[in-house]
């Protein structure tokens, strides 16, 4: 008995186990593809250099408080 025939014979001996194994492999490959797509979209996008350089500012007291409008030109100069 060759190895290929032995594997083929025993692989489908328990059909439920074989089906669940194939489904779990397919689901894991689908999840891996999805996660790699998300990673590529976030970290390898072809955005312009101007859009990549951002300055994030917030009020020192709280996120609910807005920055004073007088700071707009100072921030824009940076």
N, C-alpha and C positions, 0 to 999 in steps of 0.2 A: 504494500500500500504506500503510495507516494504521499509526501507531506501535503501537497495541494488537495489531493482527494480526501485526506484525513481532516483537513481544516474545513473543506466544503461540507463534508458529511456531518461534522459536529457543530458547525456554525448554525445550522437551521434545525438542530435537534429539538431545541426549545424555542418555538417561534415567538413567544411573547418576550423572552429575554433578548432575542436577536433584534426584534422590532424596537424595544426600549433602548438598546445599545445604539442602533442606527439613529434614532430620534435624538438621543442625548448628544451624539457626535455632531449631528446637523445643527442642533440648537447652540452648542458651544461655538461652532464655526460662525454661525450667524451673529452671535453676541460678540465674538472677537472682531468680525468685520464691522459691525456697528460701532464698537468702541474705537477702532482704528480710524474710522471715518470721522467721528467726533473729534478725536485728537488732531487729525490732519486739518480739519476745518478751523480749529482754534489756533494751532501753533504753526501751521505751514501755509497760511493764506497768502495770497499775492496782493495784499493791500499796499497802498502807496506809503512812502516813508512819512509823509506829513500826517497821515491818519494814525500812524503808529506812535507818534510822540504826543502824548497827552499829559496834561497837568491836572491832577485831581486836588481840589481844595475843599475844605469844609470849615464850618464855624468851630471855634475852639471850645465852645460851651456844649453844643448839642447838634445832632444831625437835623433836628427839627427847626433850628434857627438858620436863617439864610445869611449869606455873606453880605456885608454892606455894599451898596452899589458903587460907592466911592473907590472900592478896591478893584473894580473891573479893569480900569486902564493899567493899573500896576500889574495885575495878573496877565493881561494881554501883552504887556511889554516883555514879559519873561518868555 
